[in-house]
Amino acid sequence: MNLINHILPVFSHIGVWGYWLVLFLSFAESVVLVGEVIPGSTLLIFIGFLSAQGILDIGDLIWFAAIGAILGDSLSYYLGTKGTNFFRNENRFLKTVHLERGQRFFKKYGDKSIFLGRFVGFLRPIVPFVAGLSEMNLKRFLVWNIISAFLWAAAHLLLGYFFGSAFAVIETWGTRVSYGIGLLLLFSLALYGIRVFIIRHGYRIGAFARSMYASVRTAIIANPDVQRLVQQHPRSFAFLSKRLDRTSFTGLSLTLVTAALLYVFFAFLGVVLAVSTSGSIAAADVRVANLLAYFRSPEVTKVFLWITVLGIWQMVVFVALIASVIFWLWRKKDYIAYLWLALGIDGLCSFFAKVAVHRARPEHAVYLEHSYSFPSGHAMVSVVLYGFLAYTLLRFKGWRRKVNVFFAWLVIVLAIGFSRLYLGVHYLSDVWAGYLLGLLILTATITAYEWRQSKKGKDANEKWTVSFGVKTATLVVLLAGILGYVSIAMRYQPQIMTPAQPRIEYVSGDIATYFATHPIPKYSETLLGTPQEPLGFIFLAKDDSALIQDFEKASWIPADRVSIASVLRAAEAALTNGQYLRAPITPMFWNAAVNDFGFEQPTSADVLKDRHHIRIWKTNLQQNGYTVYVGTASLDQGYKWFITHTINPDIDSERKFVKSSLESAGVVSAVQKIQFVPPVLGTNFAAEPFFTDGKIYILYLQ
């Protein structure tokens, strides 16, 4: 960080010369004589990083970098027309083996090698040279050269720009953002591992399953008892045989699709029923929304706004138009009709489902939406639109290609769905229902298309052969699509909502009587709303600062937020049996909200596994100028699954310890102990047992 702070003032004085520096670097890296030793790509990423700090405009940088790359490749092409004398085995960088690699690459990919080679390290300056050596048509070379140069420049500069923006985010919102980044990395690694496993072993596993099915089917058919049963009921078994026929689309394929449609349909009805009756799913919805709001930050919100743009109607129509143009260019006009049919059904189903369920949006939404919440239209259309586009690519041959396309679609769908949750404009069940309903529409549309294709006798795996001109036009259309997305995302400015302040309720009489006579939750809760430990404290303090100061005077230490750094540090303390005085406390719910404060205090053992801790929630109640808080406390006495702690089941003793520590610090002006709930013998979210007499302390803090 200090290095960055020293570098920024130096580059801030470059001014307009910075753009020409970028042009020179891009040019030099693309020239066959010097491109092998100039780390232009790395420097472009760094300059993109600096652009995010307010030095140089990112749009102008892309233009200068692209022009430099175009000029450099053009010079390499020209030098290639003059022969191979630049490459010799005794050279340090331009060895003959490099030329041979470039020639093999050019021979394998043809004209496309100009585009692909731009993104392959050492091949970047060599492939244009080989193109000149091979007397590639100059016009074709320039087309590929220009398109690849702009994409290469944008990719490297925007990558640096992204990390530059993330740097500011992490610097300001380190704990919350790092936790999210860590979860994202873990999820990405898991997804990547699954993808690699399927690519390597999925086809063989599928072949084995098909072989086992065929063997079992043959054995069943050959069984004498089965043969007698078939003879007794020929019509029924003839119908069943047609339903399991693998050679006809109306056979096994349609049977499996019908079963899948029925399963998804009833799963969707189950979600509708749970939401309508305010069941456990609806209870979890509110808690998940509050938990995500707890980790929300303005900078990360901007990222998810760009992701959620992929599901707004303007972007959906634009992507569908781009896809329709490409289908028309590639002479696949049937796809156009089914794509727009699927989108039309999606729009109708989304409208009528929202009106039928009539569910309000979450309370803590980032921006205002004018429609009902259930189901998520973004989740629906992400499955339908991007799923249909993925399906058209899945019809190509090649197992690896099919797996990559599927996972690309899966990432897009999950990203759009999670963006709706993070932005707080949908509940979890809204997104899940949107996925299910979208899958119904997508499956039905694809089934109709496949049925029609089967009647025409067309192969499910397609091989499209098109001219160079069509490929070039396709690249231009795709580039226009990328620019269109950026334009729409930059113009997308929804009405940001100001966080609603809770409605303050003033308690005029006895606070204990108020809690007893009003429907206020008396127990902490799990994610699904299951009651856990009863509240052990009601605190009355001037404000948040006063509450924190009073606990610190009593030697209680505020717990760190859950983050990658804090979790790793806690893990280190756990493995070494050490201490971490500010170790994070597992979040818990009360009244569907995450605890606002967490305090801890070491025991005489002075290790992380043994500690006193208390969770505190802020209510909307006030009495005589004091804010009312509630809390639970327990004593950690070991680890469970290395994720959370085991607790001392006697939570009454810990309740007394907290009260005594505050009294000893002289911060308690009055105390009251009352029977709050009946005696309880239960378990918490980690299945840890506890018992209590059900009493509660009311502490008036100074």
Phi, psi and omega in degrees: 000318178297323178298316179298318181295333176280327183286321186304314179298327180295312183286338180294341180268355181291320179065221185295337179295341178297324179294319180291329174296318178296317178301316181296317180297316179295320178297312185296321183289339182267355181270134188299330184282329187238349185298336182286341185246352180263115179281060186298319182298315179298318180293325178296319178299318180295320179293324174298323175300314180294326179299325179293341178271007178096007179258117180071147181272131186295323179295315178294324179299319180299318179298311182295318180295319180294317179297317178299318179294320179297315180294320180295315178295322179297320177294319178298320177299315180297317179295328178295330178290349183262359174120188188249016186293346181286340187255122177216150182296330182281351178292153180283322184245308185274074181273159180300327181297327177294319178296319181296321177297316179298321180293319178296319179297316180294321180293324183288317187254352177063223182300327182294343181298333177296318179288312184291320182298335180301331185256011181242090173012256187293343180281343187306310180274348186273319184300316176299325177297315179295324178298317176294320179297324181273005178059043175296143179305127186298320182296317178295320179301315182294323179298308180295323181297313183293314182298313183293326181297316180293318179294319179296314180296315181295319183298312184287317181291319180290329175298313176296321179298319179298313180293328176296319177293319180296327179301316179293323179296312183295324181296323184267323186239043189307312187292312183290314184291320182296327176296315179295319179297320179298315177298320179297318179296316179298317179296318180297318179296318178297315180296319179295319179297318178296318180299314180298318180297316181294319179299318184281321189238348186299318183295319180293322178296318177297318179297320178296317180297319178295321179295317178297319179298316180296320180294314179296320180297317179296318181295320180293317181297324183282350181293129183301321181295321178293320180297320177294321179294323178295320179294328180283332182230068186295321183293315181299315182285333174294319177296316179296322180296321178292325180291338182252011180287119182279346183274349183237141179295327179283000179268243185298321182300311181293326178298313180295320180296318179297317178297318179295318179298317179295318180297312181295321180298313181288330174296319177296316178298325178297320178293318179301316181296317181296320180290318183294327182263006180054048180280201184296328180295316179296324178294319178293326180306312184295319182290321176296319179298318179292324180293318178291324176297330179296327182261009185282144175219153183301320184291314179292328177302321179298321178298314182287337173295321177294325179288317183293339176302331180298346181245001177285157189296326180298317180289323179298313179297318180297313179297319179296322177294317177300314180297320180296320178297317180294318177300320180294318179297322184268010176059045176238059187292337179299326180298325184300312182297315182290327177298311181289331174297314179298318180292324177296315178296320179301314180297318180293314181296320179297316181297308185290326179293320179296317181293322183292316183279323171063046184263133180286157178289159177301156185290325187256045180289147179288320181221167187276129171247143187260002179247174178286168191273325188253130352274176178285116177294326178297315179297319179299307186289333177295321178289316185289304186292301184287335174292320179293320178296321177296321179300319179296329178280331179291343179284350173287155176282158177116112183297313181300317180298318181297316181295316180297318179296316180299315182289327175298316177297318181298318180296317179298314182296314181294322180295316180295316179298316181292328178299325179292325178288315182295322179284353174074018181265356177215154170273165180301318180293332175299313181293316181297317178296322177298318176300314183295314181293321176297321178295323175300312182295315181298314181296317180296319180294314179296321178299316178298318180294315181295323179299315179295319180295324180294327177291330178279349180076028182269148180288142180291330178265117185260151174232107185268127177244118182225165183279169177299321180299320179293320178296318179296315178298323178297317178297320178296317180296318179296319177298320176296324178296318178297314179296323178295319177299314179300318181296314180295318181295321181290330180273349184284109182226081179292165182284103182291134182266137173283128181308128182288132176281135180298144179287118184284132174247132184259128181263117183265327182264210181289131183294325179295318178295322180298314179295327182285331186257358180242152183284065179259130180303136182252000181231149167289167190224158170274180179301326181271003177090008178289131181296143177239229179295142173289159176299141180251347185216147163235116179256143171239114182227160182301312179194187183298317182297319180295321179299312181297316180298319180296318179292323178294324176297331179271016177071022173270140185250126177299133181282145176293155172294154175291123180207171178300313182297314183291323179292318178296319179294321178294321178297319178298316179296324179292317182290326182264004183056041182258196183237147175214097191294337181246028183303141181296151178252135180304126180300147178222159185251145167216133182054036178070007182248151176283147180303138182278329183225154173217131179232151179215163181210132182290155174269184178295337178291335176056043174227160186297325186290343178243113180201151170273140175211155180219138175252138184229136176245142177267130178262178177262019182262145175222146178218118178054042178083001179255140176271142182263130176237154175233158183202164173230152181221153176201168181248119177283136181225022179159183182251151175230117181061011184058023178245318180224188185250155163275151184238157171289123185295340180276083183283347176293322179296321178291325176299317179293323180296317179298314181297318181293321181295322179289321178294320180295331179278354177074028182254002181255123180267334179202150180219145180218140179236125184226164173280119187258313178221166175296157176308142187233137169234109187208197178226155179265192185297336180263017180062028177271128182287153175208161173217152181204155177278356176084010180269164183220145175265135171252112186247125175264112183268149182282000000 
